[in-house]
Amino acid sequence: MRGKNSSGHGRINKHRKNPGGKGKSGGQHHHKIIFERYRETYFRKTGMRIYNLEKTLNSTFLLKFKDMLKINFFENLLFNSYTSVFLTLLNLSALRIKKVLGNGISDFKNALIIVNSVAKSVNKKAVQRSSVMLIIVKNIN
C-alpha cells in the first residue's frame, strides 16, 4: 500500500530490507551464537605459529607401483655374477620418494628397490609379478 506507514507489517514492527544487517555483520555481536555454532574459528587465531616452515620436509612424496617404470633407472643397472642376471637398483629414498603405493601393475623384472615405507599390497604384487624383486624398507611404520 503506497503511502501508508505500516506497509503490511504493522505500525511498530516495520518491514525493512536487512533488519539484522547485510552479510556477515553482527558476527561479534547479535549473530555471535550462529557464528560460534557453525564457524567457530572465524574470529580467532588457532594453532601454533611455526616460523620458517618448510612444507616439503613434512610432506610424503608418493609413487604408485605402476609408475615405477617412469623413473630413469638405466644408469642403475647392476650385474649379479652369482645369478648372472642384471638387477635394476632403484634408490627411491635418494629421489626423495618416501612411500610406494600398491596401485596398478608393474612389469618390473629383477629389481632392487630401496624405500622408506611400503604399502602392504606392494609386497604381494612384487612376489606375484617378478622373478626377483627385493624391497628394502628403511623404517617400518
Order of alpha helices (4+ residues) and beta strands (2+ residues): alpha-alpha-beta-beta-beta-beta-beta-beta-alpha-beta
